Amino acid sequence: MVSRPSAEALWQFSLALYPKVQSLCLQWQDNFGVNINLLLLLCYLEQQQLSLTHQQLLQLTAELEQFSSQFTKPLRALRRKSSSASLSTSQQQQLKQSLLQAELKLEQLEQQLLLKHCPSLTTNAKPLLELYFSQINAKSPALAAQIIDLRQACRQLN
């Protein structure tokens, strides 16, 4: 058993990886309900050759879903529909930027929550991404190739 990664290490990894895979992550978020923070954690764990069991991943998903449903998802929905005819373009931009900053802070809190509830990890490396996608019942003909692309982006960080 090994200890959990630090919140700072995961956040820095996420900041480095996310811009490279943003469109793919957002597509998965919209099409399959993927939680991007959980996805980034799984990428990080795979890169570190650490693993979770099926049951541990289910528990992490459940812990995160409660917070995300209560805070992150409603704020994201509000940001996405933040255009208002009663606001000037400049005010709409200000509002959208403020909501985006708040959403980013919630994303960081989600990662901290994931790590707080993350069990002891094993060095028995498993394909965590496929495990996660099977748990959320994500199916797409392109999914296997997209996962390879994601892993390739992770390897490029080294």
Secondary structure, 3 states (H helix, E strand, C coil): CECCCCHHHHHHHHHHHHHHHHHHHHHHHHHHCCCHHHHHHHHHHHHCCCECCHHHHHHHHHHHHHHHHHHHHHHHHHHHCCCCCCCCHHHHHHHHHHHHHHHHHHHHHHHHHHHHHCCCEECCCCCHHHHHHHHCCCCCCCHHHHHHHHHHHHHCCC
